[in-house]
Amino acid sequence: MKGSSARLGGITKELRAQWLDTKSYWRDAQCEEFEHRYMEELFASVDRAVTVMEQLDKLLTKIKQDCE
């Protein structure tokens, strides 16, 4: 679980960097609409998912330790 959350976080970080690069060339109302409609929600959802995955990893580790 921990590896997956780290990978998802890394991929999202790369996507953010590429999006910022794209925004430097694409500067119109459609860009802003696309960002608000898709990118902001995507980044917020990924941030929440990574947090939950890290919490699940901690819980699974505790459960494993309790069962040993």
Steps between C-alpha positions, in 0.01 A plus 500: 500500500780740592675450168180561308426824681857621441476411132164676464641806676804504274300463181268778612795725578628442147155573357482827699836607354387418147171680555686813617713480187189463284339802668795715401399445135124462533368826643135550424157455657485136392824429685357648817176307458690175440714559807203575725285224357754218484849564631413654838259217580748239380781635717272534804370144453848357467616685812206353695565153358869509593408603855251215531748251353761605756246460781406155369866401487541597866186307593609191309842514666338521843265212423792288380697578817199421719458162333860394551 
